[in-house]
Amino acid sequence: MTTADDLFDEIFDEAGAGIERLGLRALPFTESPSGTNDTDRLRKVFTGRLNELKAVFTQLRGGDRRRILVFGRIGSGKSAFVLQVLATLQRKIPDILTVYSSLDPDSDLVTTAFIALAQALPKDDWAQTQLHQLGLATAKPQKERTTEASGSLKFFGAKLSEKSLAPGELERPAEALQQLIDRARKTYTSGVIIAIDDLDKQDPARVRRLMHDAQGTLKGQASFILTGHPIGMMGDLFTSERGLFDLQIELKDLDMPTTQKMLAKYLTSVRIKPDPSDDPKDPTDIRPFTPDAAKQFCRASRGKPRLFNRLGASVLNTAILKNATQIDLELLKEGLTASQMSRRELARLTDKENRLRTLLSERGTLSDEDILMEDLETLGFRSFNELLPLLEKLEYADLASRNELGYATEFEPLNVDLPFSEFPD
């Protein structure tokens, strides 16, 4: 008799077989690196950015404290770039401590840095106590010792007892962080580097305030790497605060040759086994894509690493459902169309955002120079600036693309299921 477990096992095996039919042992595409646990995989697939890496390493090799800003459009690969920098520094420089964290919407830069650093010091009892006071998990249970008076006719003494510390708030965060950095530097004599990601996912006014409040900390005894995108709503923030930074690195969209090389790296990283006649180190091996499909896939991704990963996952899933052994142009187009629909669903657009997306598709472009007053009134807005948060949400969902024209901010629909002839080179 077939049980429910038998059915689930069969489906599981079928999914694995579908991946193996493509010559792969796993899906190589992922939307975003999740942290330092992805270091080995990131090393295998990271592609390009050689000049940018050299500039950052030049700044950080000397041992002096540095403040570095990595900026670029949404989905340009800022997180992967920073994680690759940190992994390389850890491997090449003895006694250096690197930590990485995303900026929590409910936290500030200093507290975010403190938590990341404290979690990287599991043997530091003071750091672990502070984490416990914040209500966060620690490397070992935290207790405080109290005394209870006890006596008898012969003696008076004290009995020790323990109770859990009560969660609270970090007192004087800037001073606490500096103290923790000083403690860390006693062990990590080559320095401490703190990377804080995702400033561009915060409200610009709030980030401006956080940056102002953290100026003293950023000039302290640790190096800092921050990421964001200083265009549109974030432009004035990073322009006004650039005096804080020793280096600003912009990550632009990848060119076609680099994107093609990246595709080969991703696929090679999970390939089961090359054919005996193939060079196992062939940097141009793009199986299971046909050459034409690989080229069109790279054009569709437009050199945007996150879109590249989103499209890749959709195309491979489509191939698996079709029991395919290779991805040709016809199968590629099905996968790209499925990705377009999936991105709309995942974005969870409101009615107003959907109307804006439809308007953008109909017009082809929307900018603060050519937006019509009747368009704004239809959507319930009074100015283009009020539309920016909605347009940025479409950009984050890879449903729109932003162009900076110098005199205007322009958005265009990001459709990847168009005829291939319409894709830019």
Summary of the structure (lengths in Angstrom):
residues: 425
radius of gyration: 25.9
end to end distance: 56.5
largest distance: 97.9
contacts: 1266
relative contact order: 0.13
helix: 51%
strand: 15%
